[in-house]
Amino acid sequence: MVGPVTAQDGETALALVEEIVPAGPIRLDIDHRHPELVDWARRHGLAPAFTTTVMEYGAPVANDPSRLHLPVAQALG
């Protein structure tokens, strides 16, 4: 599982992902607003399996959603 990844732009996000992607099984929960990351994942043999929804409770978190490239960090129980 790689994420969350927050970066100034898609190029920087890809550089971060490429630094840590292992040579084995991997899961990326890519925000749909970044098609360059989806394209990169497909070129590297990853296929979409499902979608997720980023949720907030109460007032929205003050941030820049365009910088959130891989938003999900799967909780382990």
Secondary structure, DSSP 4 states (H G I P E B T S, - for coil): -B--EE-SSHHHHHHHHHHH--SS---B---TT-HHHHHHHHHTT------------SSPPSS-GGGEEE-------
